[in-house]
Amino acid sequence: MTNPLQKVIQQTEQVIVGKPLQIRFAVACLLARGHLLIEDLPGVGKTTLAHVLAKTLGLQFQRIQFTSDLLPADILGVSVYQRDTADFKFHPGPIFAQMILADEVNRATPKAQSALLEAMEEQQVTVEGVTRPLPVPFFVIATQNPAHQIGTFPLPESQLDRFLMRIQLGYPDAQAERGLLSGVDRRDLVARLTPQMDTAELLALQQQARQIFVSPALLDYVQAILKHTRESAGYAHGLSPRAGLALLAAARAWALLDGRNAVIPEDVQAVLPGVASHRLQSTQNTFASNSDALARELIVAVPIP
């Protein structure tokens, strides 16, 4: 692992205790130029993780609290008539930041949720017929409460597919929870954090991740995984080509975190639950897609060439 990345992970672990794997997933997602969905119960640290990553990476940060009355203009911005100049001036919305926290994204209506689609896919937004680019890098971390909770609107498949990874934090273990209960308030810790890299370093690392070597044999393995999901009767539908690209991008980032210049099958297996779990749905159990079970079945079912 390169030194700046090690510092980023170490500082994040000082606040988000007992979750080294989830932190590594989040950093890998950013290195792969993807967006992250964190789905879990309220109060387990989803929002705090986003704040910590933004401060540690030195990114311009905006939080959007998704509610049932949120409008697309509240996210994208709006043009306001200026009496002195007799024309309209565009006032950018909170989407114009390097890191966006879409907090409780599934509490907003589908109309408000759709305002994120173009931004996440194209890194630009079109408002009133004018296309405006978003800052670079641009990274969305969305938090989501479990679908069975009151007042939620399930994210459509098209929106879920925009997220490169989905993770769950879960409850801390006893030792980590003891540290939380007896230690310094998390908000005070976040306020003390300092950036561990600048934007130029982050962009260089993202470019480095894209150049990690993938062998033809490794591509055979990825294609075998995609083929299995499409042909197996256990899945409602198979993984798309975009999911395959996401799997490769995440595996490259995972290899970079390990300080290697080539992807190995273990990298693919490591990131597969985060990349595939929100894209797969079982034909036997509609709730299975909310866990890592389906993705982990793939690791067992598809042999390494």
N, C-alpha and C positions, 0 to 999 in steps of 0.2 A: 504494500500500500504506500502510495506517495505521501510525503510528509504533510502537505496541506490537508489531504483527506483524512489522515490520521488525527490531526488536530480538530477537524470538524466533528468527527465521530466522538472523540474523547470529550469535547466540550458539551456535546448534546447529551452524552451519557451522564454528565454531572447533574442534569435536570430531570431527564427521563430515565429514571433508575430502573434497572432490572429488565430492560427491553432492548438488548443489543441487536437481536436479529431484526426487529422492526425498524430500528434506526438505520441499520445497514440497507434494508429494503428501500427506505425513503431516500437515502443518499444515492443508491444505485439508480432509482427512478429518475432523479434529477440529472444524473450524469448521462442517462439515456435520452434526455430531452423529452421526458414523458410527464404525465400528470398522475397524481396520487389520490386514491380514494381510501379514506379511513372509516371503516364501519364498525361501530361498537356502541355500547351503552353510554349514556351521559356520565361524565365525571371520571373517566379513566385516563385522560391526558391527551385527547385528540387535538384540541385547540392549542394546548401548550406545546406540543411537538411542532406544529406549524410555526408558532412564534419563535421557538428556539432555532429552527432551521433558518428562518429569515434573518435573524440577528447574527447567527454564526457565519452565514454565507455573505453577509453584508448586502442583502438585497432590499430594494424598495418594496415595502409591504403594505397591503391593504386587506382589511377584513370586511367581508360582505355577509351580514347576518340574513340568511334566507328565511323569510316568513311567508305566510299565506297571501299577504297583500303586496308582496314585492312585485314591481313592474320591471320590464326589460330596460326602460329608461333609467331606472335606479341603478342599474349595473353599467350600462353602456355610456350614458350621458345624454344631454339634451341641448338643443339650440334655444337660446333665449333672445328675445327681441331687445335691441339696444336703442333707446329713444334718441340718444345723442348722435349716433351714426346712422340711424334709420335702416339698420340691417340686423341680421341674426348672428349671434356669436355662439359657437359651440363650447359647452362646458363639459369637459371629459368626466366620465363616471369613474368609479373605483377600479374598473377593469384595467385601467391604464397604469399598471404597476408591474414590477418584475415578478413578485410572488403574490398570488391571490389566495386568501383563505375563504373558501365558500363554505361558511359554517352552517351545519344542518341543512345541506342542500336539498334533501328530500322533504323539507317542510314547505318549500315553495311550490307554486303551481307549475304544471308542465310548460306554460307560456314563459314564465320567468326562467325555468331551467334551460329552455332552448336558447336563451340569450348567450349562454356559454359555449354553444356548439361551434360556431364559426371561430370564436376566439381560441378555443382549445385546438382545433384542427389546423387553422390557417394562420394563427398568430396575427390576426387582424380582425377588425369589426367594421361592419357597414351600417352607418347611421344616417338616415334621411338621404340615402342614395350616394353617400360619400364613404369611400373605404379608407380607413385609417389604420396604420400599422401599430402594433403593440410593442412595448419595450422588449429588449433582448438582454438576458434570457427571459422567457415568460413561462411561469410554472404555476399550475393550479393544484392546491391541496384542498380537497373537499372532504368534509366530515359528514357522516350520515348515521342517523339513528336506525336501529333495527326496524324493519318494515311493519312489524306487528304493533309498534307503538302508536298512540293516538296522534292524529294530525299529520300523517306522513303521506307523500305522494311518491310511489315507487318510480325510480329512474327508468326510463325506457332503455331498451337494448342499445339503441343508437348512441345514447348518452353514456351508458356504461362502457361502451367500446372505445370511447375517447380517453378513458383512463388506462394508462399503461399497466398500472398495478393497483391491486386492492389489498389492504392489510387490515388486521384486527390487532388491537393492543391487548385486550383482555385485562383481567385483574392482576395486580402485581403479586409476586410470591411473598411469603411472610417476612423475609429479611428486607426486601425492597420496600414493603409497606411500612415496616418499622422505621426505616429511614425517612420515609415521607412524613410519618406522624411526629417524629421527634426532631426533624431537621428544620432548616430554614424554609420559610414560605416560598413556594415555587415562583410567585410573581416577583419577589425580591431577587431570586436567583436569575430570572430572565432579564431583569433590569440591569444586572451587572455584566451580562455577556458582552463580549467584544468580537468583531468580525475576525475570522481566521483565514479569510482569503478575499480577494477583490474580484470584481466582475471579469476582468481580463483573465485571471487565473482559472475561474470557473469555466469560461468559454473555451479556454485552451484544453482543459480536462475533458469537456464534452466532445471536442474535436478528436482528442486522443482516444476516447472510448470508441468512437465511430471507426477508427483505424485498427482496432484489435482484430487479429487474423482469425478467420473462420475457415476451417478445412472443408473440402468436399464431403468427407466422411461425417463431419459434424452436421452439415446441411442434410445429409441422408437421415440422420437421427431426428432432426427437427421435422423433416417431411414425414417421417414415419409416425411421429406423434400427431401431426395434423391429420394424416390419413386415418389413423385409428379412431379419432374422435368423429370423423365423418362416416365411417363404415360400421362402427359399433352400435348395436341396438340400445345400449345403455344411455346414450346421450340424445337429447331432444334435437340438437343440431350440432354440427362440427365447428371447429375453430376456423375462422376466416383467414385469408392471406394476411390481413392486417394484424391478426393475432400472432401469426408466424413471424412477421417483422418485429413486433413488439417483443416476442420471446428472444429473438436474436439480439436486439438492442439491449435488453436487460441482461442477457448473458455476457455480452461484451463489457458492460459496466461492472458486472460482478467480477469478471476476470481482472479488470483494471484495479478494483479494490484489493484484489489479492496480489497485485504487482506483476501480473503475467501479461504477455503480449499476444496470447492466443487463447481461444475459448476451448474448454474441455467439456465433455458430457456432464460432469458434476456441476458445472456452472448452469447449464440448462436445467438440470434437476433442481438446483437450489432456487431458481427464480420462477420455476413453473407454477407453484401454488399461487404466488402473487400475481402472475400474468393471466393464468387461465381460470382461476376459481370463479371470477365474476362473469366470465364469458360462457361457462358451461352450465347446462341444466340437465338433471337426470330425468329419464323417462319414468323412473320408478318413484322418485320422491322429489316433489317440487321444491322442498326446502334444502335439498342437498347442495344446491348451487350457492347457498349462503355459507358454506364451510369449505375447507380445503380438501375434503374427502375425495371429490371427483378428480381433482388435479393430482392428488397423491396416488390414486388408482392408476393414472397414466404412467407414472414412473415405474410401477410394478409391471404393467401390462405390455409396455413397449421396450423391448431389449435394446441395449446399445449395440450398434452394428460392429 
